[in-house]
Amino acid sequence: MSEYQYHEWQTVDRVLTYEEQAAVNGLSSHIEVSPSQAVVTYQWSDFRHDPKQVLLKYFDAYFYLADWGSLRLMFRFPNGLLEDADILHYCVDEYITFETFGEYQVLDLDFSPEDGGGLVETNTDLSDFIRLRADLLEGDYRLLYLAWLKAMTMESSPYIDDEYEEDDPDIAAFSHEPPVPAGLKKLSPPLQNFVQVFEINPFLVQAAAEASPDLKKAQSVDYRELIGRLPRKECDDFLTRLAEGDPGAGLALRKRLGAFLPQERRQPAGRRTIQQLIQRAEELETAEKKRKAEAARQKHIAEMKALAAREAEVWQQVEVLLNTGRKIASVYDEATRLLEKLKQLSEFQDTQDIFHMRLHQLAQKYAARASLIDRWKRRGWV
C-alpha cells in the first residue's frame, strides 16, 4: 500500500528570485516550483529536508498532509509583528509552537497522531488556509483557539483525563481554555476549511462559541493623523524600510500606529476547562440528534399523509407496471419501490394485514417471475 505525502509552500510578501527558484528546485526530484509556490508529492519516499528550514529561507506559509492522518500548517512572520505573550496562551507542547528564528517568527501547527490515525481524504491545499496568516497579523486569533481545541482533544492527550488533574496541578491549570476570540459563532471560509480538514468536532466549536462575542465591524482609521504623532526619526526609519522593499514594513507601521488607538481589554486566560467544553459539546450533539430525529419524524408523517390521499392510485401504478411494463430489472425495482412506500403507509395506518393480503395476491399472480419474487423474498414479504 502506498503512502501519499503532500508538501506545499507559498510566498505572500514577495516572489522568489530566479536563483531562489533554482535552489528550491534542487531540493527534490519530485518538486514543482513557481515564483510563489513549491509543491512536492511522494508515494513511497520522503522529503529529505526540514520543511521548517525551507519555510524560513524562502517562503511564508507551509502545508503538509499525509494519508495516514498527519496534518501540519506553518506560517512565517517578520519578527515583531506578533506579540509572543498573546500567542503563547494558545500553545500546546508538540502541537502548537511559536518560535523566533532571527528575523522571523514561525507559528507551527503540527498534528500527527501517535498511532498513525485514519486515512485523510481531502482535495485541500495551502490556498484554502493562506488567508489565515493575514488574519493573525490583524489580531484575529480564531485559528489559534481552534488549533488549541484540536490539540487538547488529540487521542491520548493528558488534558482530557480527570486522573491527570488530580496528580498534576500544572496539567490541571493548563486544561483551562485560553482567551476566547470574537467571531467563533460565524467562521470565515478558511476557518471552516480548517475545522473540516483538521477534523475538529463541530459541536466542540459550537460549545466554545457560546462564550465568543460577535466580531465588531472594522472602524476606519485616519492614518494621516496618527502618522503625525510619530517622531521624525521613526517616520524616516519606516520610509527607509518601505523604499528598500522590506515586506514587513507596512504591517509594522500599522501595528505601531495602532498603539495610538484605544485598546480593548483582552479576556483573562483560563476560563472553562477542556472537560467542560467536551461535556457541553456532547450535550449539543445529543440535542442536535433529537432535533434531527424529530424533524425526520415530522417529515415522515407529512409524507405518509400525502401518500394516504393517493394510496389507491399507487396500488394501481404497481398493477400497471407489472401488467404492461417490460419484464426487466428496472420495472421490477420501480414496482418494489412503490410497494415499499405502501408498506410504510400500512405501518403508519396500522393496516399491515391489508397490505400483506394484497401483496400475497400479487405474488400469486406473478409467481412465474422469479426475479421479481426474489426481490420480495429478500425483504421478507413472501
C-alpha positions in Angstrom: 0.0 0.0 0.0 1.4 3.4 -1.0 1.9 6.2 1.5 0.9 9.5 0.0 2.5 12.7 1.3 1.9 16.3 0.1 4.1 19.3 0.9 3.3 22.8 -0.3 5.0 26.2 0.4 3.8 29.6 -0.7 5.2 33.1 -0.6 2.9 36.0 0.4 5.0 39.1 0.9 7.2 38.7 -2.2 8.1 36.3 -5.1 11.2 34.1 -5.3 14.2 35.3 -7.4 15.4 33.1 -10.2 18.3 32.0 -8.0 15.9 31.0 -5.2 13.7 29.1 -7.6 16.7 27.2 -8.8 17.8 26.4 -5.2 14.3 25.2 -4.2 14.0 23.1 -7.4 17.2 21.3 -6.3 15.7 20.1 -3.1 13.8 17.2 -4.7 13.4 15.5 -8.0 9.6 15.5 -7.2 9.3 19.2 -6.7 7.3 21.7 -8.8 8.4 25.3 -8.4 7.0 28.7 -9.4 7.9 32.2 -8.3 5.4 32.0 -5.4 4.9 28.2 -4.7 6.6 24.9 -4.4 4.8 21.5 -4.2 6.3 18.1 -3.5 4.3 14.8 -3.5 5.5 11.4 -2.7 4.1 7.9 -2.8 6.9 5.8 -1.5 9.7 8.2 -0.4 10.2 11.1 2.0 11.2 14.8 1.7 14.9 14.8 2.9 15.0 18.3 4.1 13.4 20.1 7.2 10.2 21.8 5.9 10.6 24.5 8.5 14.0 25.4 7.3 12.8 25.7 3.8 10.0 27.9 5.0 12.4 30.1 6.9 14.7 30.6 4.0 12.2 31.1 1.1 8.5 31.1 2.0 5.8 32.5 4.2 3.4 29.5 4.6 3.6 25.7 4.5 1.0 22.9 4.5 1.6 19.2 4.8 -0.7 16.2 4.5 -0.1 12.5 4.8 -2.7 9.9 4.1 -2.0 8.2 7.5 -3.5 11.2 9.3 -0.7 13.7 9.7 -1.5 17.4 9.1 0.7 20.4 9.5 0.3 24.1 8.9 3.1 26.7 9.4 3.2 30.5 8.9 6.4 32.6 8.9 6.1 36.3 10.0 8.6 39.1 10.1 9.9 39.3 13.7 8.0 41.7 15.9 4.6 41.8 14.1 3.0 39.3 16.6 3.3 39.5 20.4 4.7 36.4 21.9 2.7 36.9 25.1 -0.6 36.8 23.1 0.3 33.8 21.0 1.8 31.7 23.8 -1.7 31.5 25.6 -2.7 29.0 22.8 0.5 27.0 22.5 0.4 23.3 23.4 3.6 21.2 23.6 4.2 19.1 20.5 1.2 20.5 18.7 1.2 24.3 18.7 4.5 26.2 18.9 5.6 29.8 18.3 9.3 30.4 18.0 11.6 33.2 16.9 14.4 32.4 14.4 16.5 35.5 13.8 14.4 38.0 11.8 11.4 35.7 11.6 8.7 34.2 13.9 7.1 30.8 13.0 3.8 29.5 14.1 3.7 25.7 13.7 0.5 23.7 14.0 1.6 20.1 13.8 -1.0 17.3 14.3 0.4 13.8 13.9 -1.5 11.0 15.6 0.7 8.7 17.7 -1.0 5.6 16.3 -1.0 6.8 12.7 -4.6 7.8 12.8 -7.1 7.3 10.0 -6.7 7.9 6.3 -7.0 11.5 5.3 -9.2 12.0 2.2 -9.3 15.6 1.0 -8.5 17.7 -2.0 -7.4 20.7 0.0 -4.2 22.7 -0.5 -2.5 25.7 1.1 -4.7 28.2 -0.8 -7.5 27.1 1.5 -5.7 28.4 4.5 -3.4 31.2 3.3 -5.8 34.0 4.3 -5.4 32.9 7.9 -1.9 34.3 8.0 -3.2 37.8 7.3 -6.0 37.3 9.9 -3.4 36.6 12.6 -1.5 39.7 11.7 -4.7 41.7 12.0 -5.3 40.3 15.5 -7.8 37.6 14.7 -6.8 34.6 16.9 -9.7 32.3 16.0 -7.3 30.0 14.2 -5.2 29.7 17.3 -8.2 28.9 19.5 -9.4 26.2 17.1 -6.0 24.7 16.9 -5.9 24.6 20.8 -9.2 22.7 20.7 -7.7 20.2 18.3 -4.6 19.8 20.4 -6.4 19.3 23.6 -8.6 16.6 22.2 -5.9 14.6 20.4 -6.0 10.9 21.2 -4.1 10.1 24.5 -4.0 13.8 25.5 -3.5 14.0 29.2 -5.5 17.2 29.3 -8.8 15.4 29.0 -8.2 12.8 31.7 -9.5 13.7 35.1 -7.0 11.4 36.8 -4.2 13.6 35.5 -5.8 16.7 37.0 -5.6 15.2 40.4 -2.0 14.1 40.1 -0.5 17.1 38.3 -1.7 20.6 39.1 0.3 22.0 36.2 -1.8 19.9 33.7 -5.0 20.8 35.6 -4.2 24.5 35.1 -3.3 24.0 31.5 -6.6 22.4 30.7 -8.4 25.7 31.1 -9.1 27.5 27.8 -7.0 30.5 26.6 -8.7 33.8 25.8 -11.8 33.2 23.7 -11.6 35.3 20.5 -14.6 37.0 18.9 -16.3 35.6 15.9 -16.4 31.8 16.7 -20.1 31.8 16.0 -19.5 32.7 12.4 -16.4 31.3 10.9 -14.8 32.5 7.7 -14.5 30.0 4.8 -10.7 29.4 5.6 -11.6 28.7 9.2 -14.4 26.4 8.1 -11.8 24.6 6.0 -9.5 24.3 8.9 -12.2 22.8 11.1 -13.2 20.3 8.4 -9.7 19.3 7.2 -8.2 19.1 10.7 -11.2 17.2 11.9 -12.2 19.4 14.8 -15.5 18.3 16.4 -18.0 20.9 15.2 -20.1 20.6 18.4 -16.9 21.4 20.4 -16.5 24.5 18.3 -20.2 25.3 18.9 -19.7 24.9 22.6 -16.6 27.2 22.6 -18.5 29.8 20.6 -21.1 30.2 23.3 -18.5 32.4 25.1 -17.4 34.2 22.0 -18.6 37.7 21.3 -19.6 38.8 17.8 -16.9 40.3 15.6 -17.0 44.1 15.6 -17.2 46.0 12.3 -13.8 47.4 11.5 -13.7 51.1 12.0 -12.0 53.4 9.6 -8.7 54.8 10.8 -7.2 58.2 10.0 -3.6 57.1 9.4 -2.5 60.6 8.4 -3.4 61.9 11.8 -1.7 59.0 13.6 1.4 59.3 11.5 1.6 62.9 12.6 2.2 61.6 16.2 5.3 59.7 15.2 8.7 61.2 16.0 10.6 62.3 12.8 13.2 59.6 13.3 10.6 56.8 13.3 9.0 58.2 10.2 12.3 58.2 8.4 13.0 54.7 9.6 9.7 53.4 8.2 10.1 55.3 4.9 13.6 53.8 4.5 12.2 50.3 5.1 9.4 50.9 2.6 11.8 52.2 0.0 14.1 49.2 0.4 11.2 46.9 -0.2 11.0 45.5 3.4 7.9 43.2 3.1 7.0 43.7 6.8 7.4 47.5 6.9 3.8 48.3 6.1 2.5 45.8 8.7 5.0 47.1 11.2 3.9 50.7 10.6 0.2 49.8 11.0 1.0 48.0 14.3 3.0 51.0 15.6 0.1 53.4 14.7 -2.4 51.0 16.3 -0.7 51.8 19.7 -2.3 55.2 19.5 -5.8 53.8 19.2 -8.0 52.8 22.2 -7.0 49.3 23.3 -9.7 46.7 24.2 -9.1 44.6 27.3 -8.4 41.0 26.5 -10.2 38.3 28.3 -8.1 36.6 31.0 -6.7 33.2 30.2 -8.2 30.2 32.0 -12.0 30.1 31.9 -13.8 26.8 31.1 -11.8 23.6 31.2 -11.5 21.3 28.2 -13.6 18.7 30.1 -16.4 21.3 30.5 -16.2 22.1 26.8 -16.3 18.4 25.8 -19.3 17.8 28.1 -21.1 20.8 26.6 -20.3 19.6 23.1 -21.8 16.2 23.9 -25.0 17.9 25.2 -25.2 19.9 22.0 -24.7 16.8 19.8 -27.4 15.0 21.7 -29.8 17.9 21.3 -29.0 18.0 17.6 -29.6 14.3 17.1 -33.0 14.7 18.9 -33.8 17.7 16.7 -33.0 15.8 13.5 -34.9 12.8 14.7 -38.0 14.9 15.4 -37.6 16.7 12.0 -37.4 13.3 10.3 -40.5 12.1 12.2 -42.5 15.1 11.1 -41.3 14.7 7.5 -42.3 11.1 7.6 -45.8 12.0 9.0 -46.3 14.5 6.2 -45.2 12.1 3.5 -47.5 9.3 4.9 -50.5 11.7 5.0 -49.8 12.8 1.4 -49.4 9.1 0.3 -52.6 8.1 2.1 -54.5 10.6 -0.1 -53.3 8.7 -3.2 -53.0 5.2 -1.9 -55.4 3.6 -4.4 -53.6 5.4 -7.3 -50.2 3.9 -6.1 -51.6 0.4 -5.9 -52.9 0.9 -9.5 -49.4 2.1 -10.6 -47.9 -1.1 -9.3 -50.5 -3.2 -11.3 -49.9 -1.2 -14.5 -46.1 -1.6 -14.2 -46.4 -5.4 -13.7 -49.1 -5.8 -16.3 -47.8 -3.6 -19.1 -44.2 -3.0 -18.3 -41.3 -5.0 -19.7 -40.1 -7.9 -17.7 -36.8 -6.2 -16.8 -35.0 -5.2 -13.6 -35.8 -1.5 -13.7 -39.5 -2.2 -13.9 -39.3 -4.7 -11.0 -37.2 -2.2 -9.0 -39.8 0.6 -9.5 -42.7 -1.6 -8.6 -40.9 -2.8 -5.5 -40.0 0.8 -4.5 -43.7 1.7 -4.7 -44.7 -1.3 -2.6 -42.1 -0.3 0.0 -43.8 3.0 0.3 -47.2 1.3 0.6 -45.7 -1.0 3.3 -44.6 2.1 5.3 -48.1 3.6 4.9 -49.6 0.4 6.3 -47.4 0.6 9.3 -48.3 4.2 9.8 -52.0 3.4 9.5 -51.8 0.1 11.3 -53.2 -1.7 8.3 -50.4 -4.3 7.8 -52.9 -7.2 7.3 -54.4 -5.5 4.3 -51.1 -4.7 2.8 -49.8 -8.3 3.1 -53.1 -9.7 1.7 -52.8 -7.6 -1.4 -49.1 -8.3 -1.7 -49.9 -12.1 -1.4 -52.4 -11.7 -4.3 -49.7 -10.0 -6.4 -47.2 -12.7 -5.5 -49.6 -15.5 -6.6 -50.4 -13.6 -9.9 -46.8 -13.1 -10.8 -45.3 -16.2 -9.3 -43.6 -17.2 -12.6 -41.5 -14.1 -12.5 -38.6 -15.4 -10.3 -36.6 -12.2 -10.4 -39.5 -10.2 -9.1 -40.4 -12.7 -6.4 -36.8 -12.9 -5.3 -36.8 -9.1 -4.6 -39.8 -9.6 -2.3 -38.4 -12.6 -0.6 -35.2 -10.7 0.3 -37.4 -8.2 2.1 -39.3 -10.9 3.9 -42.6 -10.0 2.2 -43.3 -13.5 0.9 
